[in-house]
Amino acid sequence: MKEKKHEHPVTEEELILAKRMPTEKAAVQVAEALKQLGDVSRLRIFWLLCHAEECVTNIAELVNMSSPAVSHHLRLLKTAGLIASKRVGKEMFYTASDTALVQQLHHTIESVAEITCPEEE
């Protein structure tokens, strides 16, 4: 059986779209971030850290989870580049990363969830 030839050429608009398409590296970064935020617990932890710098113990209390479970989620969020950490003495503190992607995700969560950023009240 003979394969049919493609019968219409790529349009100028399609070429423009192709040039503006995210690079594979950018697409991987966004997909990984969205994958991590697809988990309810991580999404809540991420949102909290967009507003405050917290230690594992405080995060666990605020999201009603065990510290080991929170630590697991923090590791995944950090690997995805969504949060940052710093050590103060023996304690590790976490906050949202200061990137354009994180800011966009933060605002998207608040928009979709129809909540107001505490700083805007």
Residue pairs with C-beta under 8 A, 6 or more apart in sequence:
22 30
29 81
29 101
30 101
32 80
32 81
33 80
33 81
33 82
33 101
33 105
35 80
36 42
36 46
36 76
36 77
36 80
36 82
37 43
37 46
37 82
37 105
37 109
39 73
41 63
41 65
41 69
41 73
42 73
42 76
42 77
43 109
44 63
45 59
45 63
45 70
45 73
45 74
45 77
46 77
46 82
46 83
46 96
46 105
46 106
46 109
47 106
47 109
47 110
48 54
48 59
48 62
48 63
49 59
49 77
49 83
49 94
49 95
49 96
50 96
50 102
50 106
51 117
51 118
51 119
52 95
53 93
53 94
53 95
54 62
54 93
54 94
54 95
55 91
55 92
55 93
55 94
56 67
56 70
56 71
56 74
56 92
56 94
57 67
59 65
59 70
59 74
59 94
60 66
60 67
60 69
60 70
63 70
65 73
74 83
74 85
74 94
77 83
78 84
78 85
78 94
81 97
81 99
81 101
82 96
82 97
82 102
82 105
83 94
83 95
83 96
83 97
84 94
84 95
84 96
84 97
84 98
85 92
85 93
85 94
85 95
86 92
86 93
87 93
96 102
96 106
106 117
107 117
110 116
110 117
